[in-house]
Amino acid sequence: MPIELTANEARVLGALIEKSFTTPDQYPLSFNALQNACNQKTSRDPVMNLTVEEVGAALASLQENGVARERIGDRVPKYAQYAEHLGAGDTPEILGTIGMLLLRGPQTVAEIRVRTERICQFPDNAAVQATLQKLLDHEDGPFVMRGSRGKYEHLFSAGGSTATPARTPISVPTRNDSDDRISKLEERVATLEERLDKLTQTA
């Protein structure tokens, strides 16, 4: 079964996963950089305001579970993720999907595809669904589930959902024009949200 994470632990681990791919020059992260990553006003849902004590406690727990580790830097300790120890896999597609679900909550296939672009490249929505299926069917899982409105969520947080995961295929065997239009609209909205987030970060 998946490691159980609190909301604070999920945010810290998600931030470490994201930054390990998107800002390799600044990774591993100093404590201050990690706290700032956790408390970003963009690309986070919900937006959080974790204190030094809360980030420190979450880090300590993640290190006990073997999914984060302190590295000695030139001047200050720095922190790295070892999310492969979650047991779900270590590919950019697996880690990117998990990272986004930890940082941004339940998401559609289209949203996952757009939001993981800086971590991995899914050629199409079917590739995202294939990765989600792996996480669902994993012998040590399931690590994800499909919730309401076609959104997928991680199963690392205890009590995070009242729905019951099932080991059944999550890909849709047939699609109609309405499904395609909805998927394309979701992608456009997610893309616009990402562009707005980037503009907000550079403003």
Backbone torsions as a table, in degrees:
resi	resn	phi	psi	omega
1	MET	NA	151.0	-179.1
2	PRO	-61.6	151.8	171.6
3	ILE	-61.5	139.1	179.0
4	GLU	-90.5	126.5	-179.2
5	LEU	-117.2	142.6	169.7
6	THR	-76.2	171.1	178.2
7	ALA	-60.7	-39.6	179.4
8	ASN	-67.2	-41.3	178.8
9	GLU	-65.3	-40.0	178.3
10	ALA	-62.4	-40.8	179.6
11	ARG	-66.3	-43.9	-179.5
12	VAL	-64.6	-46.3	-179.7
13	LEU	-66.1	-41.7	178.1
14	GLY	-60.5	-40.9	179.0
15	ALA	-65.3	-40.5	178.1
16	LEU	-64.3	-42.2	178.0
17	ILE	-61.6	-49.5	-178.1
18	GLU	-58.5	-51.4	-174.7
19	LYS	-69.8	-25.8	177.8
20	SER	-63.4	-26.8	179.0
21	PHE	-97.4	-40.1	-169.9
22	THR	-88.9	-24.6	178.5
23	THR	-132.7	64.0	-176.4
24	PRO	-61.3	-27.6	-179.8
25	ASP	-69.3	-25.8	179.8
26	GLN	-102.4	7.1	-175.7
27	TYR	-107.9	142.5	-0.6
28	PRO	-60.7	162.9	-174.1
29	LEU	-95.4	140.5	169.1
30	SER	-69.1	166.1	-179.2
31	PHE	-60.1	-44.4	-178.9
32	ASN	-63.0	-41.7	179.5
33	ALA	-64.6	-38.2	178.6
34	LEU	-66.4	-43.4	178.5
35	GLN	-61.1	-42.1	178.2
36	ASN	-63.7	-38.8	179.4
37	ALA	-65.3	-38.3	178.7
38	CYS	-65.7	-35.5	-173.3
39	ASN	-100.5	18.1	176.7
40	GLN	-54.2	144.8	177.5
41	LYS	-86.0	-13.6	178.5
42	THR	-117.9	158.9	177.4
43	SER	58.6	29.6	178.4
44	ARG	-138.1	138.7	176.4
45	ASP	-148.4	111.6	1.0
46	PRO	-81.2	163.0	170.7
47	VAL	-70.2	134.7	-177.8
48	MET	-122.6	164.2	177.2
49	ASN	-134.6	70.2	-175.9
50	LEU	-72.8	136.5	178.1
51	THR	-82.1	170.4	176.3
52	VAL	-56.6	-43.8	-178.6
53	GLU	-64.5	-40.2	-178.8
54	GLU	-68.5	-42.1	177.2
55	VAL	-65.1	-41.8	179.4
56	GLY	-62.4	-42.4	179.2
57	ALA	-66.3	-41.0	178.5
58	ALA	-64.4	-41.6	178.3
59	LEU	-61.1	-44.2	-179.3
60	ALA	-60.2	-42.5	179.8
61	SER	-67.5	-41.8	179.1
62	LEU	-63.2	-36.8	178.1
63	GLN	-68.7	-36.7	176.7
64	GLU	-62.5	-34.8	179.2
65	ASN	-84.0	-3.3	176.3
66	GLY	78.9	12.5	-178.5
67	VAL	-102.4	1.3	173.1
68	ALA	-146.5	157.4	-177.8
69	ARG	-151.3	145.3	175.9
70	GLU	-87.4	134.6	174.6
71	ARG	-117.9	141.4	-179.8
72	ILE	-80.8	116.6	178.3
73	GLY	-90.0	-174.0	179.9
74	ASP	-64.2	-38.5	-176.5
75	ARG	-125.3	-36.7	-176.0
76	VAL	-132.7	156.9	174.1
77	PRO	-62.4	146.4	176.0
78	LYS	-128.6	159.8	-170.8
79	TYR	-126.1	139.1	-177.8
80	ALA	-129.3	155.0	178.1
81	GLN	-95.9	146.9	172.6
82	TYR	-130.0	56.8	-173.4
83	ALA	-66.0	-15.1	175.5
84	GLU	-62.0	-21.4	178.5
85	HIS	-76.1	-4.1	170.9
86	LEU	-66.5	-22.7	177.2
87	GLY	95.8	0.1	-176.1
88	ALA	-89.1	-20.3	-177.1
89	GLY	137.9	174.4	-176.2
90	ASP	-132.5	13.3	179.0
91	THR	-77.6	155.7	176.4
92	PRO	-56.6	-34.3	-179.6
93	GLU	-66.6	-43.9	178.6
94	ILE	-66.5	-50.4	-177.2
95	LEU	-67.1	-37.3	178.1
96	GLY	-64.1	-42.7	178.8
97	THR	-64.0	-47.3	179.2
98	ILE	-62.5	-44.1	-179.1
99	GLY	-58.6	-44.8	-179.7
100	MET	-67.0	-37.5	178.1
101	LEU	-67.4	-34.9	177.0
102	LEU	-68.0	-37.0	-175.0
103	LEU	-85.0	-30.4	-168.2
104	ARG	-128.1	9.9	174.8
105	GLY	70.9	-165.2	-177.7
106	PRO	-57.5	136.4	-177.7
107	GLN	-144.8	154.2	175.2
108	THR	-78.8	167.5	176.7
109	VAL	-57.1	-44.8	-178.9
110	ALA	-62.9	-40.5	179.3
111	GLU	-65.4	-41.9	178.2
112	ILE	-61.0	-43.8	-178.9
113	ARG	-59.3	-47.2	-178.0
114	VAL	-68.9	-43.1	-172.2
115	ARG	-76.4	-14.0	177.5
116	THR	-98.5	8.8	-174.0
117	GLU	-58.6	-32.4	-178.9
118	ARG	-82.4	-7.6	179.9
119	ILE	-105.2	-44.5	-179.0
120	CYS	-151.1	168.7	-179.1
121	GLN	-118.4	106.2	172.3
122	PHE	-87.8	122.8	-178.3
123	PRO	-65.8	-28.6	-179.7
124	ASP	-161.6	175.7	-178.5
125	ASN	-64.8	-29.8	179.3
126	ALA	-62.6	-33.5	178.7
127	ALA	-68.3	-36.7	176.2
128	VAL	-64.9	-44.7	179.7
129	GLN	-62.0	-36.2	179.0
130	ALA	-64.7	-39.1	177.8
131	THR	-67.5	-42.2	177.3
132	LEU	-61.9	-37.5	179.0
133	GLN	-64.5	-39.2	176.9
134	LYS	-60.9	-41.4	179.9
135	LEU	-68.5	-31.6	178.5
136	LEU	-74.4	-40.7	-173.7
137	ASP	-91.0	-3.5	-175.7
138	HIS	-54.4	139.0	-177.2
139	GLU	-63.0	-24.1	177.6
140	ASP	-98.8	3.7	-177.1
141	GLY	-100.3	-148.4	5.4
142	PRO	-73.1	153.1	179.9
143	PHE	-105.1	-13.0	178.2
144	VAL	-137.9	167.6	173.9
145	MET	-148.9	158.7	175.6
146	ARG	-94.6	125.2	-179.8
147	GLY	-102.2	-148.8	-177.8
148	SER	-76.7	155.7	176.6
149	ARG	55.8	32.2	176.2
150	GLY	69.9	18.0	-179.7
151	LYS	-96.2	145.4	-178.8
152	TYR	-108.2	146.2	-179.9
153	GLU	-138.7	155.3	179.6
154	HIS	-80.3	161.3	-178.9
155	LEU	-116.5	31.7	-179.9
156	PHE	-91.2	-11.0	-179.0
157	SER	-105.8	121.4	179.7
158	ALA	-63.9	133.6	177.7
159	GLY	73.2	12.5	-177.3
160	GLY	-72.4	-20.7	-179.4
161	SER	-151.2	148.7	177.4
162	THR	-95.0	-7.2	179.8
163	ALA	-74.7	157.6	-179.3
164	THR	-105.9	121.4	179.4
165	PRO	-69.1	147.5	178.5
166	ALA	-133.0	140.7	-179.9
167	ARG	-83.5	67.8	177.1
168	THR	-125.5	152.7	-178.4
169	PRO	-55.9	135.8	-179.1
170	ILE	-102.6	-8.3	177.7
171	SER	-79.3	147.4	-179.4
172	VAL	-90.2	121.5	-175.0
173	PRO	-66.7	-34.1	179.2
174	THR	-130.4	149.8	-179.7
175	ARG	-130.2	146.9	174.3
176	ASN	-113.5	178.5	-176.8
177	ASP	-60.4	-35.7	-179.9
178	SER	-64.5	-43.0	177.9
179	ASP	-60.0	-43.8	-179.0
180	ASP	-63.8	-42.0	179.9
181	ARG	-64.4	-42.0	179.4
182	ILE	-63.7	-44.4	-179.6
183	SER	-61.4	-42.8	-179.9
184	LYS	-66.6	-38.2	177.0
185	LEU	-64.4	-40.8	178.0
186	GLU	-62.2	-41.1	178.9
187	GLU	-64.4	-43.0	-179.9
188	ARG	-63.0	-44.0	179.3
189	VAL	-62.9	-45.5	179.7
190	ALA	-62.8	-39.7	178.5
191	THR	-64.0	-44.8	178.3
192	LEU	-63.0	-38.8	177.9
193	GLU	-63.1	-41.0	179.3
194	GLU	-65.2	-41.2	178.2
195	ARG	-63.8	-41.4	178.5
196	LEU	-63.9	-41.3	177.8
197	ASP	-59.5	-44.0	-179.5
198	LYS	-64.9	-40.1	178.1
199	LEU	-65.0	-39.5	179.0
200	THR	-64.5	-39.1	-179.6
201	GLN	-67.1	-32.1	-177.6
202	THR	-92.4	-8.5	-178.2
203	ALA	-70.2	NA	NA
